[in-house]
Amino acid sequence: MYVLRWIKDLMIDLKRNSKKEPIEATGLRSRASSRYSPNQKEDFKISRGRFSNFLTCKRCFYLDRVKGLDPPGTPGWTLNETTDLLLKKEFDYCRERQIPHRLFIENQLSNVVPFDHPDIDNWRDSLHKGLMLRHKDTNIILTGGVDDIWQHNISEQLIIVDYKSQAKVGKVDKQDYLEDPYHEAYKIQMDFYAYLLFGMGFDVHQTSYFLVCNAKRDDQEFNKRMNFDEYLVPYKWSTDWIEKKIDEMVNLMNNSQIPEPNPCCKNCAYAEQYSKVIGNEFKEDKVEIQGSLF
């Protein structure tokens, strides 16, 4: 998940300008539009990733969205992004011709084709557009960039798809994949996308799919190529719980009080210990300086 994974390996991130030159880091966001003022009237976008942050640690979410703290970044996942890009090219080829992809035939989904819609590229653009839905009568615009959407030819229902790349020895067990605690965020992601599409007026099939590309680590050589096994992991999404949590999130954003941290949040724990160490060092230095005057 997003929530400041830099803590895991204590990545030290330097702020840089557009020319990639190091510049002074303030710890605050420079764009006013990325910061929410409690009870503001202007529209404000909340992405699927930020919603996941809210579920993970309310304090980290609040400090990010409301107080405008600018957390250290993480390196781009260029290999994963390349896998996604190549998969999208494959499915777009089938989308233009409205023919089943090879995976559909292999997984008894011959009545399924990639969904052909004029906004599909916008929906897949998580950084700038994505799926969009206003939450009730509030100023909160919920957004989420899907990897792909397929459609059943007979029922015409939409099927949500998310690409996942990994490297694991052996075959992927579909049941274990969904039960993995680290994949809980994946299921939340699917639930959120289904919620958005339903709110946008689409009929969504109850079964979504994770297209898992597993790099084969038991090959005998690299030879400028990585081989992957492909798995379609079905997941029956649920949106019953989402609206209540979004209401809680909006109420939190309109509150002026910083929430308590998740006791399991390593980011909050690190920040607390960091401030204690710095505070103690400052006190010790102050005592030494005062003592030297007498």
N, C-alpha and C positions, 0 to 999 in steps of 0.2 A: 504494500500500500504506500501511498504518497508520504504520509505524515512524517516528514523529516527522517528518512532512513539513514541520513548521514551519521547519526549517532552510532550506528552499528560498528562502523570501522573508524569513527572519529575523523571523517573526512574534513580537511581544512579547505574551505572554499574562498577564493579571492574574487572580489567584485571587479568586473572588467567592463569597459565601454564597448561600443560597436566595433572598434578596431582591435579588440581583445587586449587592450592595455590596462594594467591594474589601476584602479581608481579607489578613492576613499570609500569605505563601506560605512553607512550610517546605521544599518540595522532596521531602517524603515523603508516602506515602499515609496517610490517617487511619484507614482500615478495616483492622483486623488480618487479616480474612478474605481480603483481596486480596494478601496476602503469604505466600509459601510458605517454611516452615522446612525445611531439608534433613532428610530421613528422618522427617518428621512422619507421624503415623498418621491424622489426620483427612483426609477427602476434600477434594480441591482441584480446581476447575474450570479447564480450559485451553480457551479458545475457538479457533476456526479462525483468527482474526486474530492471536492470540498465537503459535500454531504457525507462522504465516507470518513473524512477527517472529523466531522462533528460526531459521528457514531463512535469513533475511536477515542478521542479525547476532546471534551468540550472546551477545556482551557486553551489548548493549542489552536483549535478552530477559532475561538473568540479573539485571541491575540493576533491571529493572522488576518481575519476578515474585518474585525471591528477596530482593533488598535493599530493595524497596519504594520505589524512587525514583518520584516523581510528575512525569512529563514535562509540558512545556507542551502545551496542547490545540490543537485546530484548530477553525475555524468549522464549523457544521453545513452539510451539503450539502442545503439546503432545496429547491432546484429538483429535484435528483435524487430526493430523498425524495418529493416530490409526484408525480413521474412514477411511482415505484414504487407509491404509494398508489392512484393512479387505475387503474393496470394491475391491481392486486389486486382492485379493485372489479369490473372487467370479468370477470376470471377467476372470481371468486366467484359472479357471476351465472350463469355457465355451470356452475360446480361444483354449485350448488344444483339445477339442472335436468338435470345430467349430459348436456350437449350440447357439441359442438365449438365452440371459439372461432373467430372469423372467420379468425384467422391459421392455424388448423389446415387449413381448407379451401384457403386460398391456397398452402399449402406441402405439399400432398398428405399431410396427417396426419388424414384424416377419421375414422380409428379411434382417435383420441386425445381424451381429455376430462380436465379438471382432476381430480386425485385427491381423492376425498371421504373424509376420515378425521376422526374426532373430535378428533384432536390437531393438525390442520393449523395452527390459529392459534398453538398453543404452539411448533410447529416453526419458525414464521416470526418468533417473538419472540426476536431475537438477544440482546437486553439482559438478559432475565430467564430464558428457558428454552432454546428451540431443540432441535435433535436432541441426544440425549445418549447417550454410550457409555462404559462403564468400560473403561479400557485394561488388558486381561489381568487379573491379580489385584492390580493396584496400587491406590493411593488416588487416581489421576488420572482425572477425569471429563472426557472430551472433548466439546465442545459446538460447535454451529454453527447459525446461523439461516438457513434457505433462503428464497429469494424465493418459489418455488412448486415444486410437484411435480405432474406430469401422470401419466396412466396409459393404457397401451395396452389397448383393450377386449378384444382377442383373447388376447394373451400375458399380460395383467394385470401386466406389468412396470412399474415406476415409472420416470419420466423426470424427471431433475433439471433445473431451469430457474433461470437467474439473469438478472435485469434489469440492463441497462447503459444509461446515458444519456450522450450526448456531443453535440458540435457540430462537425462536420467537413464541409468543402466537398466536394461530389461524393458519389458512391455509396460504400457500404462494400463493399470486396472481402473476402469471407469468408476466403479463404486468408491474405491480408495481415493480417487482424484477429487471427488466431491466432498468426501469426509475429511480431507486434509484441513486442519485448522488454518493453515496459511492460505487456503483457497476460499475461505469464508467471504473474503472481499470480492471474489469473482462472482459469487452468487448474489451478493448485494448489488453488484454492478448490473447483472441481468435483470433483477427485480426493478431497479431504477429505470432502466431503458424501457421495460414493458410498461411501467407507470406513465412515462412520458408519451409513448406511442398511443396508449389508450386515451390519454388526455387530449392528444392531437386528433382523435377521432378514428383511429385505425383499429381493425379487428386483428388481434394478435394471437397466434397459436400458443397453446399452453406449454408446448415444448420448445425450448431454445437449445442452442448447441454451442459448446466450446470446441473449436477446431484446434486441437492440440498437436503441435509439431514438435516431436521429440527427437533431438539430435542423437544419432547412434554413436555412442562412445566406445563401442567394441570393434569398430573398424580397425584394420591393420595399418592404415596409413592415412595421411591427410591429402596429399597430392592435389592441393588447391581446391578441394571440394569437401563439403559436409553433407552427409546423407541423413535424411529424416524419415521417421515413421509418422504417419498421420492417423489421428484418432478423432472421431466425432463423439463427444461426450454429451449425451442429452441431459437437460436440466429443466425440471418443471418449476417455473418461476412463481413467485407469490408477491402480490403487491398490497395485501391486506394491512401490513404493518407500516407502510411507508408514510401515508398521509399524517398519521399521528406524530411520527418522528420529524417530519418537515414542519409541522406546527410548533413542536418543541424548539426546533432550530430557529425559526423566525422569532419566537418569543425571546429566545436567548439573545439574538442579535439586537433586539429592541430594548435590552436590559443594560443598564450602565454598570452592573456589578460583574467583575471577573469571576467566572465559575471555578469551582474546585477542580483539581486535576484528576485524571484517571490514575489511581494508585499504581497501576501497572505501566504507566507511560514513562518510558526511558528518557524522553525528551524533557519532560517536566522534572524528573528526578535529577537529570544531569544539570539542568539550569539551576536547580536549588543548591546542589553541591558546589557548583561553579561560583554562585554568589556567596556562599559561606566561606569558601577558600579565599576568594578575593577580599571579602570583608574582614576576615581574620588577619590577612597579610597587611591590610591598610591599618588596622588597629595596632598591630605590633610595631609597624613603622612609626606610627604617631607617638606611641609610648617611648620609643627610643629617642625620637627628636625632642620630646618634652623633657626627658631625663637628662639630655645632654646640656640643657640650659641651666642646670643647678649643680 
